[in-house]
Amino acid sequence: MSVLADSPLVLVGWDYRQTPVELRERLAFSPDKVREALAALRQEGLLSEGVILSTCNRSEVYGLTGSGLEGRDPIYALTEFLSRFHGVPHEDIESAGYRFRGTDAVRHLLRVAAGLESLALGEDQIIGQVREAFRLASGAGATRAVLHRLFQKALETGKRVRSETGLSSRPISIPGVAIELAQKIFEDLAPRKFLILGAGETSSIFYDLLLARGARNIEVVNRTLARSEELCRRGGKAYPWEELAARLPHADVVISATSATTHVLSKETAQKALAERRGQPLFFLDLGIPRNVEPSVGELEDAFLYAVDDLQEIAERNRQERHNEIGPAMAILEEEIDKFFSWFGALAVTPTLTALRQKFETIREAEFDQRLNQLTHIPEGDREKIRLMAQSMVRCLLRNPTDAIKDEPDPGRRLDRAEVARHLFGLDVRGE
């Protein structure tokens, strides 16, 4: 489908690909700022509907142009507004980011929801962020028929891509690969015992992944006990570093992610723990750089050791497989884009009024003319006069709804009224 150069659908955005982090930080929105900006955009008539998506990697404003533009270019008006709103020079905003209209704006949103525009291709977090942006805008009264339909379509498309392709099926982060390996070996992680060495960022990510997979038995050993206790606030037990050797035999999986510059887990310590386990395997995930676990631990019987290099190799293979799924994902996107614009195109004044008139004429012919033809005692000349009266009645019945749609000056409200008419009179026979 070709780009709609004069479409009322617009998008301005800045993301990690095209905009330095310093500028992205200045263009970011808190939830309160989202509500404030959407209210101002609608009050100034720049947008009749709007949604703002703001994450650590992007700030995007989606909208349907309003009646207050007074001939101004809507993209320029939006960037000028954001310059004022954030206190950022307009030339800085103009020289970065991207601007789309019509089909391109819709395609970009669907790509975002599908994870195709994410820093980590196919990541799942973004679909929740799109959902939250839509919820926030809806709660602020900033969405009506068009953006409601568009963002529902984006969320549906994101789910389709994830369920019908392998774009998100294989982890590409080191902690994600590590947890997948653990699940392959033990299948059900819930009853397994995990020992995390360290309480930094990587340990925190792995802790969250374990909770998400249903793990219940988590212990954390760290040189600063308070950090361990903070990490375990949602579950698990914290121990001081001196307890490492004592806790090791009780673990099924050991995750080491400390910032130490030398090995913190020796072959000797691991060997003693394995002896106490009496043949039960022990799975070591060494996420430290440099290595936390002495490499010779992997030589021990019943010990399975994976270091960052091993996990990185798996992650790279998974990343390539995700790239192979871009084609199937794009096929889904194009199908959903066509569905959206089939609906959106029907909202234009002329198609809606034509369909409404045809609906009434069809009813008149089916209900009125059929019965009139059965009244054979009425002369043909009189029946023709009655037909003309019925046609006049249809025109009279349609006059108010026709004027209400056609003469509405606000583009967004005009589309709302067209959507209501199509719904009330069943004009979309093949509804989605």
C-alpha positions in Angstrom: 0.0 0.0 0.0 1.4 3.4 -0.9 2.3 6.0 1.7 -0.5 8.5 2.3 1.4 11.8 2.0 -1.5 13.9 3.2 -2.7 11.4 5.8 -3.9 12.8 9.2 -1.9 10.0 10.9 1.5 11.4 12.0 4.4 10.2 14.0 7.5 12.0 15.3 10.1 10.0 17.2 13.7 9.7 18.5 15.4 6.4 19.3 18.7 4.8 20.1 19.6 4.4 16.4 19.4 8.0 15.4 19.5 10.1 18.6 22.3 10.5 21.2 21.3 9.4 24.7 21.8 12.9 26.0 19.1 14.2 23.7 16.8 11.2 24.3 17.0 11.9 28.1 15.8 15.5 27.5 12.9 14.3 25.3 11.8 11.6 27.7 8.3 11.7 29.4 7.2 10.6 32.8 3.6 9.5 33.1 2.6 12.9 34.5 4.4 14.6 31.6 2.6 12.3 29.1 -0.8 13.5 30.5 0.3 17.1 30.5 1.7 17.0 26.9 -1.4 15.2 25.5 -3.7 17.7 27.1 -1.8 20.6 25.7 -1.5 19.1 22.2 -5.3 18.6 22.1 -6.0 22.0 23.7 -3.9 23.7 21.0 -5.6 21.7 18.3 -2.4 20.2 17.0 -3.8 16.7 17.6 -7.3 15.4 17.9 -6.0 12.1 19.3 -2.5 11.2 20.6 -0.4 8.5 22.2 3.1 9.0 23.6 5.5 6.1 23.9 8.5 6.9 26.1 11.1 4.3 27.1 14.8 4.3 27.8 15.4 3.7 24.1 12.8 5.9 22.4 10.4 8.8 22.7 7.6 8.8 20.1 4.4 10.8 19.6 1.6 9.3 17.5 -1.3 11.4 16.6 -4.2 12.3 14.4 -4.0 15.9 13.2 -6.3 18.4 14.8 -8.3 21.4 13.6 -5.9 24.0 15.1 -3.1 23.6 12.6 -4.4 26.4 10.4 -2.5 25.3 7.4 0.8 24.6 9.2 2.7 21.4 8.5 1.7 19.0 11.3 5.1 17.4 11.6 6.8 20.9 12.1 4.0 21.9 14.5 4.6 18.8 16.6 8.4 19.2 16.8 8.0 22.9 17.6 5.6 22.0 20.4 8.0 19.4 21.8 10.8 21.9 21.6 8.8 24.3 23.8 7.5 21.5 26.1 10.9 20.1 26.9 12.9 23.3 26.6 15.1 21.9 23.9 16.3 24.0 20.9 14.2 23.3 17.9 17.2 22.8 15.6 18.4 20.0 17.9 15.1 18.2 17.6 14.9 18.8 13.9 18.3 17.4 13.2 17.6 14.0 14.9 15.0 11.3 14.9 12.4 10.4 12.3 9.0 11.6 11.1 6.4 9.4 9.4 2.8 9.9 8.0 0.1 7.5 7.0 1.2 4.0 6.1 4.8 4.6 7.2 3.6 5.7 10.7 1.4 2.6 11.1 4.2 0.3 9.8 6.6 1.8 12.3 4.3 1.3 15.3 3.6 -2.3 14.3 7.4 -2.9 13.9 7.9 -1.4 17.4 5.2 -3.7 18.9 6.7 -6.7 17.2 10.1 -6.0 18.6 11.6 -5.3 15.2 12.8 -1.9 16.2 14.2 -2.9 19.6 17.9 -2.8 20.6 17.6 -6.6 21.3 15.7 -7.9 18.3 12.4 -9.4 19.2 12.5 -8.5 22.9 9.2 -9.0 24.8 9.3 -6.0 27.1 8.3 -3.5 24.4 4.8 -4.9 23.9 4.1 -4.2 27.5 5.4 -0.7 27.1 3.2 -0.1 24.0 0.2 -1.4 26.0 1.0 0.9 28.9 1.4 4.0 26.6 -2.0 3.2 25.1 -3.6 2.7 28.6 -2.1 6.0 29.7 -3.4 7.9 26.7 -6.8 6.3 26.9 -7.1 7.1 30.6 -6.3 10.8 29.8 -9.1 10.8 27.2 -6.6 11.3 24.3 -7.7 8.4 22.1 -10.8 7.9 20.2 -11.8 5.7 17.3 -8.7 5.8 15.1 -5.8 5.5 17.7 -7.9 3.1 19.7 -8.2 0.8 16.7 -4.5 1.4 15.7 -3.0 0.5 19.0 -5.3 -2.5 19.4 -4.0 -3.6 16.0 -0.4 -3.0 17.1 -0.9 -5.2 20.2 -2.6 -7.9 18.2 0.2 -7.8 15.6 2.9 -8.0 18.3 1.2 -11.1 19.7 0.8 -12.7 16.3 4.5 -12.2 15.5 5.6 -13.8 18.8 3.2 -16.8 18.4 3.6 -17.4 14.7 7.4 -16.8 14.3 10.5 -17.6 16.2 11.5 -14.0 16.6 11.3 -14.0 20.4 11.7 -17.7 21.0 15.5 -17.9 21.6 17.2 -15.7 24.2 20.0 -13.4 23.0 21.2 -12.0 26.3 23.8 -13.9 28.4 21.5 -14.3 31.4 18.7 -15.4 29.1 20.9 -18.0 27.4 22.1 -19.2 30.8 18.6 -19.7 32.2 17.6 -21.5 29.0 20.5 -23.9 29.4 19.5 -24.6 33.0 16.0 -25.3 31.9 17.2 -27.7 29.2 19.1 -29.7 31.8 16.6 -29.7 34.7 13.3 -29.0 32.7 11.3 -27.9 35.7 13.2 -25.2 37.6 10.7 -24.7 40.4 12.0 -27.4 42.7 15.7 -26.8 42.0 18.0 -24.9 44.3 20.0 -21.9 43.0 23.0 -20.3 44.5 23.9 -16.8 43.2 27.4 -15.5 43.9 27.3 -11.7 43.8 24.5 -9.1 44.0 25.3 -6.7 41.1 23.3 -5.9 38.0 23.9 -9.3 36.2 22.9 -11.2 39.4 19.8 -9.1 39.7 18.8 -9.8 36.1 19.3 -13.5 36.6 17.3 -13.4 39.9 14.4 -11.8 38.1 14.6 -14.4 35.3 14.5 -17.2 38.0 11.4 -15.8 39.6 9.7 -15.4 36.3 10.4 -19.1 35.6 8.9 -20.2 38.9 12.1 -20.9 40.9 11.4 -20.9 44.6 14.7 -21.9 46.2 17.2 -19.1 45.7 20.2 -18.2 47.9 22.5 -15.3 47.4 26.0 -15.0 48.7 27.8 -11.7 48.5 30.7 -9.9 50.2 28.3 -7.2 51.4 25.4 -8.9 53.2 23.1 -5.9 52.9 23.3 -6.2 49.1 22.3 -9.8 49.2 19.4 -9.0 51.5 18.2 -6.3 49.2 18.3 -8.7 46.2 16.3 -11.3 48.2 13.5 -8.9 49.2 11.0 -10.7 46.9 12.1 -14.2 47.9 15.2 -16.2 48.7 17.8 -16.2 51.5 20.9 -14.0 51.8 24.2 -15.3 53.3 27.6 -13.6 54.0 30.5 -14.6 51.7 32.0 -16.8 54.4 29.1 -19.2 53.9 29.9 -20.0 50.3 31.6 -23.4 50.8 28.8 -24.4 53.2 26.0 -23.5 50.9 27.6 -24.9 47.7 26.6 -28.6 48.3 23.0 -27.7 48.7 22.7 -26.0 45.2 21.7 -27.6 41.9 22.8 -24.5 39.9 25.5 -22.0 40.8 25.5 -18.6 39.1 28.6 -16.6 39.6 28.6 -12.9 38.5 31.0 -11.1 40.8 33.3 -8.3 39.9 36.3 -10.2 41.3 39.6 -10.1 39.3 40.6 -13.6 40.4 38.7 -16.9 40.7 36.3 -17.0 43.6 35.4 -20.7 43.2 38.3 -23.2 43.0 38.4 -26.8 41.8 39.1 -28.0 45.3 36.0 -26.2 46.7 33.8 -27.6 43.9 35.2 -31.1 44.4 34.3 -31.1 48.1 30.8 -29.9 47.3 30.3 -32.7 44.7 31.5 -35.3 47.1 28.8 -34.3 49.6 26.2 -34.4 46.8 27.0 -38.1 46.2 26.6 -38.2 42.4 24.0 -35.5 42.0 25.2 -33.1 39.2 26.1 -29.5 39.8 25.6 -26.9 37.1 28.0 -23.9 37.1 27.2 -20.7 35.1 30.1 -18.4 35.2 28.9 -15.0 34.1 31.9 -13.1 35.4 34.5 -11.2 33.3 37.2 -12.2 34.1 36.1 -15.7 35.0 34.9 -16.3 38.5 35.1 -20.1 38.4 38.4 -22.0 37.9 38.2 -23.5 34.4 39.4 -26.9 35.6 36.1 -27.3 37.6 34.6 -28.4 34.2 36.8 -31.5 34.3 35.2 -32.8 37.4 32.7 -35.7 37.2 29.1 -34.5 37.6 30.1 -30.9 37.1 28.8 -28.9 34.1 30.6 -25.5 33.6 29.6 -22.8 31.1 31.5 -19.6 30.9 30.6 -16.3 29.2 32.4 -17.3 25.9 30.3 -20.5 25.7 27.1 -18.5 26.4 28.1 -15.8 23.9 28.5 -18.4 21.1 25.0 -19.7 21.8 23.6 -16.2 22.0 25.1 -15.3 18.6 23.5 -18.4 17.0 20.2 -17.4 18.6 20.6 -13.8 17.3 21.1 -15.1 13.7 18.1 -17.3 14.0 16.0 -14.3 15.1 17.2 -12.4 12.1 16.0 -15.2 9.9 12.5 -14.6 11.3 12.3 -11.0 10.1 10.8 -12.0 6.7 7.9 -14.0 8.2 7.3 -11.2 10.8 7.2 -8.6 8.1 4.6 -10.6 6.1 2.4 -10.6 9.1 2.9 -6.9 9.5 1.9 -6.1 5.9 -1.2 -8.2 6.3 -2.3 -6.4 9.4 -1.4 -3.0 7.8 -3.8 -3.8 4.9 -6.5 -4.7 7.4 -6.1 -1.5 9.3 -6.2 0.8 6.2 -9.1 -1.1 4.8 -11.0 0.0 7.9 -9.4 3.4 8.1 -10.1 4.1 4.4 -13.8 3.3 4.9 -14.0 6.0 7.5 -13.5 8.8 4.9 -16.6 10.9 4.5 -17.5 9.8 0.9 -17.2 6.0 1.4 -19.2 6.2 4.6 -22.0 8.3 3.3 -22.2 6.2 0.1 -22.4 3.0 2.1 -25.0 4.5 4.4 -27.2 5.6 1.4 -26.8 2.2 -0.2 -27.8 0.5 3.1 -31.0 2.6 3.3 -31.8 2.1 -0.4 -31.3 -1.7 0.0 -33.7 -1.8 2.9 -36.2 0.3 1.0 -36.1 -1.9 -2.0 -36.3 -5.1 0.1 -39.0 -4.0 2.5 -41.1 -1.3 0.7 -41.0 -2.0 -3.0 -41.5 -5.8 -2.5 -44.7 -5.2 -0.5 -45.8 -2.4 -2.9 -45.6 -4.8 -5.8 -48.0 -7.1 -4.1 -50.7 -4.4 -4.0 -51.8 -5.1 -7.6 -55.1 -3.2 -7.2 -53.1 0.1 -7.0 -52.6 1.6 -10.5 -49.0 1.6 -11.7 -48.9 5.4 -11.9 -49.9 5.7 -8.2 -47.4 3.1 -7.2 -44.6 5.1 -8.9 -45.7 8.1 -6.9 -45.5 6.1 -3.7 -42.0 4.9 -4.7 -40.8 8.5 -5.1 -42.3 9.3 -1.7 -40.3 6.5 -0.1 -37.1 7.7 -1.8 -37.8 11.2 -0.5 -38.3 9.8 3.0 -34.9 8.0 2.8 -33.2 11.3 1.8 -34.9 13.1 4.7 -33.9 10.4 7.2 -30.3 10.6 6.0 -30.0 14.4 5.9 -29.1 15.0 9.6 -26.5 12.1 9.9 -25.0 13.1 6.5 -24.6 16.7 7.6 -23.3 15.7 11.0 -20.5 13.7 9.4 -19.7 15.9 6.4 -19.8 19.3 8.1 -17.8 18.4 11.3 -14.7 20.6 11.1 -12.5 18.6 13.5 -10.8 15.7 11.5 -10.7 13.4 14.5 -14.3 13.9 15.5 -15.4 13.5 11.9 -13.7 10.1 11.8 -15.3 9.3 15.1 -18.8 10.0 13.7 -18.1 8.0 10.6 -17.0 5.1 12.8 -20.2 5.3 14.9 -22.3 5.4 11.8 -20.6 2.4 10.3 -21.1 0.5 13.6 -24.7 1.5 14.3 -25.9 0.7 10.7 -23.7 -2.4 10.2 -21.8 -0.9 7.2 -18.7 -3.1 7.8 -20.1 -6.5 6.9 -16.8 -8.3 7.3 -15.8 -6.9 10.7 -12.5 -7.9 12.3 
